[in-house]
Amino acid sequence: MIKHRLRVTTLILFLFLIFSIEATLAETWRPGVVEGDFFCYEMYGVFTSSDPNEVIEVSAFEHSITDKVRIDIIGVSGSVVHQIYTL
């Protein structure tokens, strides 16, 4: 009698586990943004060194004074987000 109950309980737990995994796998991932959303960020950079003779190479791209970034969401297709990145 105890072995029968144990088998039934084990079967029920196993079925519950299978259905739980199946339900989790069936979820659809969606981005948390929609067309028309935008984000603005303020930017700045700081470099410090303990070596007073330290020299760093600054690329031409970084020579511009960029203090704000804006990202406009122009489209969402499934899990792909299309954006315009403006410095």
C-alpha positions, 0 to 999 in steps of 0.5 A: 500500500505504501509503495503504491502511494509512493508511486502515485505521488512520484508520478503526480510530481513528475507530471507536474514537473513536465507541465511546468517546464513545458509552460515555461518554454512556451513563453515568448520573450518580448522587448520592453520597448515599443516604437516611439520610445526614446532614452537620453543619457548624459556622458562624460569620461574621466581618466586617472593614473598613478603614473604621471608620465602616462600617455593615452592615445585618444581616437579621432572619434573620441576627440568630439565633445559628446555630452549627450546620447539619444536612442530612438526606438524606430521599430520592433519586430519580434525580439529585434529592436531597431534604433537610431543612435544620436550623439 
